[in-house]
Amino acid sequence: MNPVLADAIGLVGSALMVVAYAYSNVAKSVDFVLFNVLNLVGAVLLITSLTVHFNLASMLLEIVWSVIALLGLAKAWRARA
């Protein structure tokens, strides 16, 4: 993958995670499906970027972040059912 494209993908991922964090702090009622989807997509985009610009600590953080987001999504979907 082109390093410039990897940077752009990583920036979008970071932006999604910042948006999710801001949303969780300003919303009167948090939609946990939306919150976790934003975090999951952001983490996956950052993982994609990290395959070009590898950093072990960041990769492990994003993998854990993805797992937490998946668990949160499962919980949110069960709560809606």
C-alpha positions in Angstrom: 0.0 0.0 0.0 1.2 3.5 -0.8 2.4 5.2 2.4 0.5 8.4 1.7 -2.7 6.4 1.4 -1.9 4.5 4.6 -1.5 7.9 6.3 -4.8 9.1 5.0 -6.6 5.9 6.1 -5.0 6.2 9.6 -6.1 9.9 9.8 -9.7 9.0 9.0 -9.6 6.2 11.6 -8.2 8.6 14.2 -10.9 11.1 13.3 -13.7 8.5 13.7 -12.4 7.5 17.1 -12.2 11.2 18.3 -15.7 11.8 17.0 -16.9 8.7 19.0 -15.2 10.0 22.1 -16.6 13.5 21.7 -20.1 12.1 21.0 -20.0 10.0 24.1 -19.2 13.1 26.2 -21.7 15.6 24.7 -24.7 13.4 23.8 -27.6 13.4 26.3 -28.2 9.8 25.4 -25.5 7.7 23.8 -26.5 5.3 21.0 -24.0 2.5 21.9 -24.3 0.8 18.4 -23.2 4.1 16.8 -20.5 4.7 19.4 -19.0 1.2 19.0 -19.3 1.1 15.2 -17.3 4.4 15.1 -14.7 3.0 17.4 -14.5 -0.4 15.5 -14.2 1.2 12.1 -11.7 3.7 13.4 -9.6 1.0 14.9 -9.7 -1.2 11.8 -8.6 1.8 9.7 -5.7 2.4 12.1 -4.8 -1.2 12.0 -4.7 -1.0 8.2 -2.4 2.1 8.4 -0.2 0.3 10.9 0.4 -2.5 8.4 2.5 0.0 6.5 3.8 2.1 9.4 4.2 -0.7 11.9 4.4 0.1 15.6 3.8 -2.9 18.0 2.4 -0.9 20.9 -0.1 0.9 18.6 -1.0 -2.3 16.8 -1.8 -4.1 20.1 -3.8 -1.1 21.3 -5.9 -1.1 18.2 -6.5 -4.8 18.3 -7.7 -4.6 21.9 -9.8 -1.5 21.0 -11.4 -3.5 18.2 -12.2 -6.4 20.5 -13.8 -4.1 23.1 -15.8 -2.4 20.4 -17.0 -5.8 19.1 -18.1 -6.8 22.6 -19.8 -3.4 23.0 -21.6 -3.9 19.7 -22.8 -7.4 20.7 -24.1 -6.0 24.1 -25.8 -3.1 22.4 -27.5 -5.3 19.8 -28.7 -7.7 22.5 -30.1 -4.8 24.4 -32.1 -3.6 21.3 -33.5 -7.1 20.7 
